[in-house]
C-alpha cells in the first residue's frame, strides 16, 4: 500500500460503501426507462467512451447544465448518474452527462480535452446559459473548463461552475497506488490549485463527513480561487451528490439559482 492510499479511500469509511455503484446504476437505469425526452449516446469523438446523454425538460429550456461524473479518472461512465438529472429537469434545465476516456489508456490532460469536446457538442445544440457541475474527479474536470490556460469557444455562456468534492491538487495522488495508472507528474499543470480561474462564478461544495483530505482539497481550491466553499452538514463522499435529484435541495439551488 502506498503512503496516501488510506487517506483517499472513500468506500471503506462509508457504511455500505461498496453497495453504492449498484444503487446508482439501478436508479439511473430506471430514470432512463421512464424519461421520454432523452437523446442517448450522442457522439463527440471516435472512441466508444466519447459519448454524452442529453435529457430535456418538459417545457421550454432555461439553459444547459452539464454534470461530469467522478471515479478518479479510472472508472464509471455516464450510465450511473442519469437519475441526478431529476432536480434540474424539474427546474426547466436541459441536463447533459458525458462519458470520457479513462486512465491509464489516456492521461488526465486528454480527459480534460474530452470533457471540453463533449460540452462543445451539447452547447451547439442547446441555447442559453450554461452551468457546470462535477463530482470528485468530475469536479476537477469542470473546474478545468474555467482555468485561464483554456479558452473554449462556448465559455462566455458559462454562468456558474460547482466542483463537488473536487480532487483539486493532483500532487498528493502521486503518493497513492493509483498513480501507477494515473501517471501524474510533479507540479502537474492539470492541478486546479496551479491554475487561475477566468472571471466566472465558482462555488466549491463538499460534505462535512468526507475524508479529511477532500475537505482540505475543497477549502484549498476555494482559497486559491477566491470563491465560496460550502460544507454540507453530514454528507459523505457518496451521498453528497444525491440532493441533485431534488429540485428544491440546497445543492440544486446553489448550481441553478
Phi, psi and omega in degrees: 000133178283166190306315187252017180302314184292325181298327182257012177274119182263309187302325182300330187253011178243124179304127182066025186302324182288346181273347186298316180302317178296321178298311179301314183298320179293314179297321181294319180295319177299319180296313182298325180291334186258345184262108187287328187270069184232145169237111188255145173062040171293136186267130172243010179187179185276338183285144181302335179273352180274071183223153181219140174261143182233123181245128185254143175285172182290320183256196178301142183277137175278338183164196187237126169252128174251124177249126182248126185283164177257202183122026179056031180061012187243340189207172180075169176205184185298338188289350181271352195232004187307322184297339179290350176287346187304312182296306179300323178299318180296337178265006173091018181256139167289140181239128176248137178227108180268151159267169178208163177295154187243152168291150009269004182292333175225161177272166183299323178300325178287327176294320175304317178296322177300313182296319178299318180293319179298315179295322178301320179297308185287329177295332177284345181259336186240126179278167172097186182291159180238134170241143181238134174220147178205155187244130175061243174301327176293330174295319174300315186293319177289328175299322180298335183292339181247014175284148188288349176279357179238153180211064178299148187295338183269000192292335180291351176268350184282122181261332187199137177234131181235095171285121182257121182048051188286147166272090190273322179252114184281341188303317179299333180292345174294341179258025173240162178296337181298337185291344173301329178261326183285327178056047178286133181268158173301141180052045185297126181293349176287347177295129177297329181287356174254004183235144171273155178262150173292174182282068181228136181300137177222145173225125177266135185234137180206152179275145181290336183262016178284168173302142185306327182295329180286323175296316179298315180299317180298314181294322179295318179295315180299320178294318180295319183272350181067042181233174181289148171235117179260125176256110187279116187299131173079354183274139175254183190295336182265326182264000182294336180267348185301327179298347176300333179286351182253118182297339184257007183289161178296324180293313179298318179295321181297321182284318190253343185288000000 
